Amino acid sequence: MKLVIVGGGGFRVPLVYRALGSGRFAGLIDSLTLVDADPGRALAVARVLAALPSGAEGPTRFPAVTVEPDLDEALRGADIVFAAIRSGGTSGRVLDERVALAEGLLGQETVGAGGISYALRSIPAMLELARRMAEKCPRAWLVNFTNPAGMVTEALQPVLGHRVIGICDSASGLVARAAAAAGLPSIPGSLEGVDYLGLNHLGWLRGLHAGGEDRLSALLADPVRLSSFEEGRIFGPDLLRVLGALPNEYLFYYYFHREALRAVRSAERTRGEVLLEQQKRLYTDLAGSGDPLRVWEAARLERESGYLAEARGAGEERDEADLAGGGYERVALHLMHALLTGNPAELILNVRNGGTVQGLPADAVVEVPARVSAAGAVPLPAAGPPTGHQLGLMSAVKAVEQEAVRAAVHGDRDAALRAFSLHPLIDSAHAAAAVLAGYEQAFPALPAGWRN
């Protein structure tokens, strides 16, 4: 079996490769091809892969690694493709943040104005990849890591249909942390008793059922146990009690929007600026280091420690468990294993809604528990309809997402303006028009692509 990673110079590639070499995933993939817009980055990451130790967790069988500069050649014969690209690079992320902040708006990577701007760049690039896959490897599965994952996955479904599936580790991580705090065992590939519902970066854990009772209710009533994991600390016992659910960590930007914006505006550097500086050092150091694995691991820990920093109090550090890795790559590999072997698994994924979330369009991509097999990913029935609050917020954000997809796919500037104007975190139509104009100035390819 051949796996292609588009964005093969990315930060998480060594985590994927390490997991591919041992345990249940060992031997599933014979050939791993890395392709990147910057071949030098892929070569630097390949040095890290070559330095990974063998036999640390029992017998290992790593796939052969190839760095291929030509995308078409890389895709030939692929059985599965992981895509994690950043159109415009990290410098583009900085512009997403700074243009929004200049208008007094949140410029987070996937939320608010910054998320819409990022989607307007990501979707055209990913559509080109989807079309190339349809030509070069039409039977391959596309596992989409590219953010904003829900919007990108929805935009690609008309080209690849059910063969594109979006992943994110935020929801899975929330379920794992909440289950541990509730004293429930974690069973890989099983979501029995889990009631989770939402969109990418906008969802709620609504139930953890075991032994005929809902353990989530007791957890939400216990401030001590809530303080033992990240989401419990971010949202606090009072809000969680009145919500009656555990929100995805990205809902911090909605429930504490004023505090989030104040924290981001008062920071000396944006998250993108921090990562840009780290990356400039990292790839230079990887190319010249005699110990590329040590360089990468130190950079990974530095990167993970700053994740969602604005949601934590001054001096508060992330848990060791959160810094250990095991998020995206584990979700992706469990998904890949089920698709390629037919052995079913249950995972929280970005998939076509159908009738799973009542009140949302059937063709909308939602983030919900799904059963994966060789036939693809099928949403599991929801435990119940969304509450009025949940449906209201999802409907508002999904309307924005679908306008952003329309803008990116059809070059429709009016749709882009509607997306910015209607977003719940953009509180003025004047600000929406100004931030769109700012992004057009920052990214000249954006206005060049408008057809109206």
N, C-alpha and C positions, 0 to 999 in steps of 0.2 A: 504494500500500500504506500502511496506517495502523498505526503503532506507538503503543501506550499504555504509559507507564511509571507504574505504581502505586507510590507512594513517590517521586514526581517532584520532591520537594524534597531528594532525597538527594544525598550528596556526590559520587557517581560519575557522575551524569547528564551533566555537561559532558564527561567522557571518552567516554561513549557518543556524544554528539552530535558531538564532534570527529571521531570515527572514521567516523560516518555521512556526513560531508561530502566525503570524498575517497577515492581508490583504488577498490578493487573494490566497496566498499559505497556509493559515491556514486550517488544516484538511485534506490536500491532502495526507500527509504521516502519517500513524498511528504508525509506528515502525521505529526507527532509531538505527542501529547497528554500533558501532565503533569497528574497528579492526586495530591493529597497530603492527608492528614488535617489538615495545617496549610497552607491555601492560600497564606499569606504566604511560607512557605518555597519553594513552587513558583514564586512570582512572583520571589523573590530569585534562584533558580537560573536562571530565564528571562533575567534581566538578564545573567548570566554568558554564557549561550548567545549572546545578541545581541552580546556584545563579542568573541566568538571571531573571529580574523582569517580572511579568505578568501584562498585561493590560496597558503597557506604551503607546502603539499605538492602543488602542481600544481592543476589545475582543480578547483573545488569545486561541490557542488550540495547545499546543506543543505536538509532538509525544513522546511516551515512549522511553527511552534511555536504551540500553543494551551495555555493553562492553564485547566483545567476543574474547578470545585469539586465537581461532581456525578459520582459514580462511574458510575452507570448511563448517563448521557449520554456520559461519556468512553469507555465500552466499546462503544457502538453503532458497528458497522461496523469494529471492530478486526480486523486480520489476525493480529497477534501482540501479546502483552502481556508486558512485563518487570515482575516484582513484586519489590520490595525494601523491605519494610515492617519497622518495629520496633515491635511492640505494646508499649505502655508507655513508649516513647521511651527516650532514653539514661538518663534517671533510673531507668527500670526495670532497665536493665543494671547500674547501680550497686547496686541492691537485690539483684539476682542475685549479685553479687560479695560484698557485705557480709554478707548473711544466711549464705552458705556459710562465709565466713571466721570469723564469730562461732562457728561450730561446729567450727573447725579444718579446714575442707574447702576445696578449690579451687573458686573461683567463676567460672572462665573462661567466656566467652560461649557457647561451643558444646561444652565438654568438662566432664564431671563434673556436680556438682549444679547449677551455673549453667546448663549446657546443657539439663538436664531442665526447670528452671524456665522458661527461655526458650521451650522447645518447648510447654509447657503454655499459654503465652499466644499464641505465633505460630500454632499450628495452628488454633484456632477462628477467628482473624481471616482466615487464608488460606482456610479452608473457605468462609467467607462470600463471599470474592472468587471462588472456584471456582464456587459456585452461581450467582452473578450472571453470570459468564461463560457458564455453560451456558445461561442464559436470554437474555442480550443478544448474545453473539457465539459461538455454539456451535461454529463452525468455526475459531475462533482458537486459536493455540498459546500456552500459558503457559510462559514461561521463568522458572523460580523462582530468584531470588537470596536469598530470605528464609531466614535461619538459624533453627535448624540445618537446613541444606539437605536432607540425606538424610531426616530425619524428616518435614519438611514435605512434601517431594515424595511420600513414601510415603503420607502421610495423604490427599493430594489425588487419588491415582490412582483410588480408587473413584468419584469424581465426574467426573474428566476423562479417565480412562484414559491412553492413550499420548500424549495431547495436552499433558501436563505433563511437563517435563524440568527437572531440577535442574542447576545449574552452580556450580562453585567453581574458583578459579584456582590453588589450592595445588598440586594434582597436576600440572596443566599447567606451572606454573612450575618445579616440581621437575624434570620431564622436560627442559624447555628448558635449565635451568642445568646439569644433569648431562650432557646431550648436548654443550653447549658445552665443558665441562671435559674431556670425552672426545674432543674434536676432531671431532665429527660435525655436519654442517649441519642447521639447523632448517628444515623444509619446512612452511609453514602448511597445515593441513588434512590432514596425513599423520602417522600413528603407526606407520609401517612399522618393524618391529624393536623396538617398545616393548612390554615386558612389565610392565604395572602392574595392581595388583589391590587392592581394599579397599572400605571404606565412606567416606563423607564425613569428612574430617579423621582418617582412620585407614586408611592404605594404604601400600604399598611398591612402589618401582620395583625390579623383580627382574631385568631384563635390558635391554640396549641392543645389539641385534644389527645388524651391518653387515658386508658382505663375508664372510659365513660364520663370523664370530666374535662373541663377546659382549664388547663393549668395556667393559661395566660391571665385569667382574671385574678388569681392569687398573686401572680407576679406583679401585676400592675398595682396591687394594693400593698406591696412590700417595698418601701423606700430603700431599705438596706440592700436587697437583692437587685433593685433597679440601678443602684449606684455601682454595681459590680461590672457593668458593661457599657459600651460607648453610647448607644442610643438612649439608654436609661439616664445617663448623665447629661447628654445633650439636651433632652427635652424636659427632664425633671418630673417628679412624681405628680405634681398638681395638674400639669397639662395632660399627662398620660392618663390620669384618672378620669378627666372629663372627656377625653377622646375615646376612651375604652378600647384603645388599639395602640400598637407600637408603630410609629411612622418610620419609613425609610429615612436615613440620615439626611438626604438632600432636601427633605421637607423643612429642615432648619431654615432654609432661605425663605420659606413662606411663613412659617409660624413665628419666626424671629427675624423678619426682614429688616426692621429698623436696626437691630443690633448687628446683624450680618453686614449691612451696608456701612455702618459706622466702623466696624472692625476692619473691613477691607480698605476703606478710605483712609483710615489712620495708619495703616501699615506702611512701612518704609518702601517695601517692594510688593508687587502683586505676586501671586503664586506662579504665574507664567514667567515673570522676571527671575524668580528664584530658580525655577527649573531650567531656564535658558542658560543661566550662568553655570549650573551644575553640568548641563550637557556639553557646553563648550569645553569644560575641563575633562569630562569623562571620556569622550571619544579620542581626544589627544592622548590622554593617559593610557587608555586601553591599547592604542596602536603601538605605544613605546614601552609598556611595562613588561617586566619579566614575570609578573604575577597578575595577569589580567583578571583572574577570578577574585582575588582579594580586592582589587580596585572596584570591580563591579559590585561586589557584596557591600562594600562600604558606601558606595553611591546609592545602592538600593535602600539601605537603612536610612540614609539621610533624606532620600526622597519620600519614603513612606512616613517618616516621623512628622513631616510638614503637611500631610494630607488633611484637608478640612480643618486647618488650624483655627480659623475664625470661629468655629463652633465650640472651641474649648477655652476654658478659663486661662488667665495668665499663669504661665509656669506649668500648666497641666500637660503631661506627656501621654502619648498613646500607649496602650497596653502592649506587653511583649507579644501576646498572641496576634495582635493586629500587625505587628512588624515582621512576623515570621513568614509572610507570604502564604500561598496556598489558596488564593481566591480565584481570580480569573482563570488561571491555568487549570485548576481542578474542575471548575464548571465546564470549561471547553473540552477537556479530555474525557470527562464522563459523557458529555454529549457526543463526542467523536466515537467513543467506544460503542455506544448504543447504536449510532447510525451505521457503523461499519460492520458490527458483529450481529446486530439484531437482538442482543440481550437488552431488555428494556431498562430504562432508568427514568426516574421522576426528578425534574429539575425546574427551577423558576427561570423562564426564558421569555424573550420577546418574540411573539408569534401573532398570527392573524386572530382577531377576536372571535369571529363567528358570532355566537350568541352567549359567550362566556360572561362578559361584563354587560349586564343589562343596562340599556340606555346609551351605549356607545355604538358607533357604526360597525357593521359586520366586517368591513375591510380595514378597520383600524388595527394597528399593531398595539398590543397590550403586553404587560409584563405579569405573567401568572404562572402557577404550577402547570407543567405539561408532562405528558408521557411520551418518551422518545423511543423509537424503534427503527428498524431499517427502512420503514416507510416514511419517517420524518417525525415531527413534533406535533402532538395534538393536545390542545388545552384540556386540562381536567375540569370537570364541572365545578363551578364556584359553590362554596358552602351556602351562599345566600347573596341577595342583591347588595350593591353598595348602599351605604347610608346617603341621605340627602347631601351632606357635606362632602363625602367622598365623590359622589357622582358629579356634584357641581364643580368641584375643582378639577376633576379629570376631564369633564366635558369642556371646560374653558381652556385648559391646556391642550387637549387634543385638537380643538378647533384651531389653535395657534399652530400646532405641529402640522396640520394638514394644509394650512395656508403656506407655511414655510416650504413644505414639500412641493406644493404647486409652483411656488416662486422659483425654486431651484430646478425643477424638471422642465418647466415651460418658459423660463425667463420672464416671469410675470412680476413686474415691479409693484403693481397694485396689490398683488397677493402678499408680497414681502411687507409692504406698508401695513396691510391688515394684520399680519402676524405680529409686528412690533406694537401696533396700536391696541390690540386685543389682549396682550399678555397681562395676566394679573399683577406682575411685578413692575410693569411700566405704567405709571400712574397719570400719564398725560399724553394726549395725541400729539401735542407740540413736541414733547420730548421724543416720541416715537419717530416723527418725521426728521428731527434733528439727528438722532442716532443712526438712522438709515443713511442719511446724507454723509455722516461721519464715516460710516463703514464703506460707502462708495468711494470716498476720497482715500481711505486707507488701503483699500483693495481695488485697484483700477479694473481688474478682470470682472468685478461684480457689475458695474454699469455697462461694461462692454457686452455683457451677456443678456441684457434686457431686450425683449422683443416687443415691448409695448411702451 
